[in-house]
Amino acid sequence: MVVLREPEFLAPIAAATDAPVVYCPTLRAMDEALVPSLRAAFYVNHGAKNSHCIRFTQLTHVQLHHGDSDKAPSANPVSGIFDRIFVAGPAAIERYARAGVRIPAEKFVVVGRPQVEAIEVRREPVRGLAHPTVLYTPTWTGHHADADYCSLPVAEKLLRRLLDRGATVILRAHPYTAQNPASARQLGRLTELLVADRARTGRQHIVGAAARELSLTECVNRSDALVSDVSGVISDYLYSGKPYAVTDMGDEGARFTRRFPLAGAGYVLRRDMSNTDEVLTALLDTDPAAEARWATRRHYLGDFPAETYAEAFLTAARRELAAERTLATPAGV
């Protein structure tokens, strides 16, 4: 079953699964829902209310995260309270160590990123397309300053240069963008820019509701390259083998790729967009990082066969259930 702690998620989650979906607003409700026969709990974030479930010591508690990225929340020390931490690849384990978070190695399980299984892989570089399709995925400003990687304030120059190169743009903003009024206005201006260009040139830019109706996988499969902020989108896009650029919104220069190693297999856009032409040439024409991306892909997303990629996660999840069931079964039964 799926246990929710916030009421606004009840309808969309119930529509997405045939499993029972239970809203537990209080600790007492959780006591009633989490019956003794349950074996494991899987968590998709580090929400504070997770602690209300951790107190059930008969369960194996498994942190899944909600994506793989070099963002600060992806090395949250709170991960240490879980029995297991499922990670996409060895890079995630190194991320904790790099952040000074000490977690016993036996808690980590490399399972890949099963959501990417439907992403189409392009093994041969495609360079110099006359009319490339570029996916732009600005993230939101986050709850805290250390998680604000949003490039919307400086994105207009980027989009104008993409249009100058004949690109078709898929603008898929983070769903929480509207929580920040300034970000919402910035996104509105970019949307207007692309809508006006579509009317003038006929290029079928995808923006607004049309972009929201597409899944991330569909956006990845329709595009030839990605421009993104520091976010989990880059890890997912990495699976495709196609090139990507990352915005350095902290204006960190050489330090940026040390803090966010995934950017090292892509092309880094400065905050002031002064190197936009240079980056777009590498991204869309020459792609010198093409070979390096495959090694980075294995490091971040695990080295699992494409045809059975999601099985790594499913096998690991079943193993946790089986191990707990064995512990709970009396001897001789």
Secondary structure, DSSP 8 states (H G I E B T S, - for coil): -EEESSGGGHHHHHHH-SS-EEE--SHHHHHHHS-TT--EEEESS--GGGHHHHT-TTSEEEE--S---SSGGGG-GGGGGSSEEEESSHHHHHHHHHTT----GGGEEE---GGGGGS----S-----SS-EEEEE-----SSGGG----GGGHHHHHHHHHHTT-EEEE---TTGGGSHHHHHHHHHHHHHHHHHHHHH----B-HHHHHHS-HHHHHHH-SEEEE-SSHHHHHHHTTT--EEEEETT--THHHHHHSGGGGGSEEEETT-TTHHHHHHIIIII-TTHHHHHHHHHHHH-S--GGGTTHHHHHHHHHHHHHHHHHHS-TT-
